[in-house]
Amino acid sequence: ATRDVLVQSGDWPDFVFTDSYRLMPLGELRAYLRANKHLPGIPSEADVQAKGGVELGDTQKRLLQVVEEQALYILQLEERLVKMEQRLGHLENQQ
């Protein structure tokens, strides 16, 4: 039985964390998902079926990029939540 498989890979998607990386705005992501029914950068079911499968290394890199982007979205939302809590606290203190 196979326990571990090592897939050789080229570039790793840590570029997501560079200052120059453009994270898709949430509204644009929402529109993309509604129109395409799959995540950006991830092949659709039809694409996978047409190719007869997926390349394991490429898929792993794409999934990691999505996970990293999701972490950035979560941090953005947390920043917005903290600001809203501060504004709410300020308004409550004024009353």
C-alpha positions as CSV (number, residue, x, y, z in Angstrom):
1,A,0.0,0.0,0.0
2,T,1.2,3.5,-0.8
3,R,1.5,5.8,2.2
4,D,3.1,8.9,0.9
5,V,3.5,10.4,-2.6
6,L,6.0,13.1,-3.3
7,V,5.0,15.3,-6.2
8,Q,7.7,17.6,-7.5
9,S,6.5,21.1,-8.0
10,G,7.8,24.4,-9.3
11,D,6.8,27.7,-7.9
12,W,4.7,27.7,-4.8
13,P,1.9,30.3,-4.4
14,D,3.4,32.3,-1.5
15,F,3.3,35.2,-4.0
16,V,-0.3,35.7,-2.6
17,F,1.3,37.3,0.5
18,T,3.4,39.9,-1.4
19,D,2.4,43.5,-1.3
20,S,2.0,43.6,-5.1
21,Y,-0.6,40.7,-5.2
22,R,-4.1,41.9,-6.2
23,L,-6.6,39.9,-4.2
24,M,-9.9,39.8,-6.1
25,P,-12.4,42.1,-4.4
26,L,-15.2,40.2,-2.7
27,G,-17.9,41.7,-5.0
28,E,-15.9,40.6,-8.0
29,L,-15.5,37.1,-6.5
30,R,-19.2,36.9,-5.8
31,A,-20.0,37.7,-9.4
32,Y,-17.4,35.3,-10.7
33,L,-18.9,32.5,-8.6
34,R,-22.4,33.2,-9.7
35,A,-21.4,33.3,-13.4
36,N,-18.9,30.4,-13.5
37,K,-20.0,28.1,-10.6
38,H,-16.4,27.4,-9.6
39,L,-13.6,29.2,-7.9
40,P,-11.2,31.3,-10.0
41,G,-8.1,29.4,-10.9
42,I,-9.8,26.0,-10.2
43,P,-10.9,24.1,-13.2
44,S,-14.6,23.4,-13.6
45,E,-16.1,19.9,-13.5
46,A,-16.5,20.1,-17.3
47,D,-12.8,21.0,-17.7
48,V,-11.7,18.1,-15.5
49,Q,-14.0,15.7,-17.4
50,A,-12.8,16.9,-20.7
51,K,-9.1,16.4,-19.7
52,G,-9.9,13.0,-18.2
53,G,-8.6,14.1,-14.7
54,V,-6.4,16.6,-13.0
55,E,-2.6,16.9,-12.6
56,L,-2.0,16.3,-8.9
57,G,0.9,18.8,-8.4
58,D,-0.9,21.6,-10.3
59,T,-4.1,21.0,-8.4
60,Q,-2.3,21.0,-5.1
61,K,-0.7,24.4,-5.9
62,R,-4.1,25.9,-7.0
63,L,-5.8,24.7,-3.9
64,L,-3.1,26.1,-1.7
65,Q,-3.4,29.5,-3.5
66,V,-7.2,29.4,-2.8
67,V,-6.5,28.6,0.9
68,E,-4.0,31.5,1.2
69,E,-6.4,33.9,-0.5
70,Q,-9.2,32.8,1.9
71,A,-6.9,33.6,4.8
72,L,-6.4,37.1,3.4
73,Y,-10.2,37.5,3.0
74,I,-10.7,36.5,6.6
75,L,-8.1,38.9,7.8
76,Q,-9.7,41.7,5.7
77,L,-13.1,40.9,7.2
78,E,-11.7,40.8,10.7
79,E,-10.2,44.3,10.1
80,R,-13.6,45.6,9.0
81,L,-15.3,44.0,12.0
82,V,-12.8,45.5,14.4
83,K,-13.3,49.0,12.9
84,M,-17.1,48.6,13.1
85,E,-16.9,47.5,16.7
86,Q,-14.8,50.5,17.5
87,R,-17.2,52.9,15.7
88,L,-20.1,51.3,17.5
89,G,-18.4,51.6,20.9
90,H,-17.6,55.2,20.1
91,L,-21.3,55.9,19.3
92,E,-22.5,54.1,22.4
93,N,-20.1,56.2,24.6
94,Q,-21.5,59.4,23.1
95,Q,-25.0,58.6,24.3
